[in-house]
């Protein structure tokens, strides 16, 4: 069992899904480009660390989307939501923290339990070929 991306095909699939999902973003091309790069970076790192476990849990791989999105989306929010304002570290860290909290809630409270359930039932191999 591995957290997303569970299969090699999931990496480009997540990137394309992010592009499509960000087409309606109020940040436009900026979010399409940087949001997709954050998703791609997170997916590649998660995939590379998929075998790493802490007490039989994939905690480190699951941390990758939390970190990538906190940094990239935190920067986006700090720069583009308040045009004309100077980039400040306190504002960036506040934005990054809130993005990380939301991302961690999804990944750790929903993603890992779902992945563990799929593994327990033996469905991860059928669904994802690994």
N, C-alpha and C positions, 0 to 999 in steps of 0.2 A: 504494500500500500504506500502510496505517495500522495502528498497534497498536490493540488493543481500546479503546474500542468502534469497530469498523470501520464500522458502519452506524448511522444515527440511531436505529433501532429497538432497538439494543443498549443504549442508555442506560436506558430504563425496564425493559428486560429484565434488565439486571444488577441494578437496584434490587429488582425483584420476586424474582429469584433469591436475592438476599442475604436478603430477608425470610424466604423459605422455608427457606434454609439455616440461618438463625439461630433458627428455631423451637425447635430442640432445645438451644440454647445454655444452659449452666448460669447464665449471667448474665441470662437471660430477656428481659424487655421492654427493659432497658437496651441489650443487644446488638442486639436487633431494631431499635430506634430509631437508636442511634448508629452501629452497624455499617452500617446501610442509608444513613444520611446520609453516612458516609465513602465508601461505594461510589458513591453518587450524585454527590458532589462530585468524586471522582476521575474518574468517567466523563465528567462535563460538561467538566472541565478537559482531559482527554485528547482528547475530541472537538474542543474549541476549538483545541487546539494540533496537531491531526493532520497539518497540512501542514509543520510545523517539523521540519527535519532538521539534524543535525550530521554532516558528512561522509557524507551520503546515508543516515544511520541515524536513526530516530525516537527519539532518546535523551531529548529533553525531554518529549514526550508520555508516554513510558513511565515517566518519573519521577513522574508525578502520582499513580498508585495507591500508589507507595512512600511518598511524603510524606504523603498523606491518611491512609493506614492507620497509618503510624508514629505520627502525632500523635494521631489519635482512639483507636485501639486502645491506644496507649501510655498515654493518660489513663485509659481504661477499666480496664486492668490495674492501674495504680497506685492507683486509687480503690477498685475493687470486689474485688480479689483479696485485699487485706489490710484487712478492715473494722476500723475503729477507729484505724488508724494515720494519722498526718498525711501529707498529700500532700507529698512532697519531690522536688525537682528531680533529685537524683542517681538516685533510683529511677525517676522518669519517663523520664529520658534513657536509662537502661539498658533499660527496657521498650521504648521507642520504637526504640532501636538494633536490638534483636533482631527486632522486627516488621519494620523496614526491611530488615534483612539477608535475612529469609525472603521478603519481598515482592520485593525486587530479584532474588533468585535465580530466582524464578519468571518475573518479567517479562523480565529481561535474558538469562537463559540458555535459557529455553524460548519465551517470547512473541515476542521480536524475531526469533530465527531462524525460527520457524514463519511469522511474517508475511512475512519476506523470501522464504522458500521459496514461499509462496502467490503472492507477487508475481512471482517468477521464472517460475513455471509458468503465470502468467496466470489463476490460479484465484480471486484476490481479487475480480475484477469479477463473475465468475459467482456466487460465494458471497455477496457482500455488496453488489452493485449499485452500486459506486462505481468 
